[in-house]
Amino acid sequence: MTATTARIVGLDTAGIRTLHAQADGTADRLPHVVPVAPDLGVILADEDGAILTAPALAEMGWADDDVLRAAVAAAQEQAGGDVAVIQPGTIVIQDPDLAVVLVLAPQAFQGIEFRGSAVVFPVAPTTFIVTGDQDEDGLQVAAGVAQQILADDEGEVLSGPPMVLRGDGWVRFEHPSLDGELRTIRALWTATAANLQQDALQESFDRRGEDVHVGAVSVARLAEDDPAFSYSSWTEDVETVVAAVDTIVLVTLDGQTQPVPFGRLRELASGLIEELEVRPTRYRLRGFPDLESVRAAL
């Protein structure tokens, strides 16, 4: 058996597929995903197009390092030049094999000069937006394109938050002058991934007979030019599962509401909040915090 195709996958979207597969009893057919970046992984298929599962790789005697070597070899052999130049130093990789080369063997990615280290916005399987971390104009353009794609309900998505190449590999990208744009991208991705996951996760609780509400995620702005933020509600007496949103809106039985930054709420009501072992990240909220105590602490 020979690996002839490699593809980059989103770890969040892979987690969603796992939920669906567990529901229909096909989890043993899932591809083995090797994480290669903060939110990305790689999978392989053989010469017949069959996805290589963990049992298949074990039968071949392959470890994750073998998967990575095979992925680079397959991608380098098949990679074309499907790249769109937005402006000098800012491109969109539309070839999935070339995307594998960029992520797994960036030293072999040649022909494009970036200002500084490569920054990648991996928003879709055939849309890897790449620019340099010292290219202020390129970063603004790349972030704008990423926001447009993530805000569109149509089309396949891969991931959202950008990453930058450092000496020890790919890490999450942060940039002071791009803070608002990056917050918006994270909010859009949180909503996209969580809402793709919602039905399958709700069904998993229902099958186990657990009375739990899996909350939807919405995105809003306080003003037109403000960064977007993601939010969900937590209603009193309703056990709720929420995503890693920016804000939780507490809703009491008598109709009072109170928005609270979720990070702060996890500090104030840590005993009521449990992180679940799923991807995208979810938290189970039990009971309900005392609203006046929360307000006093804000």
Disulfide bonds with the S-S distance in Angstrom:
none
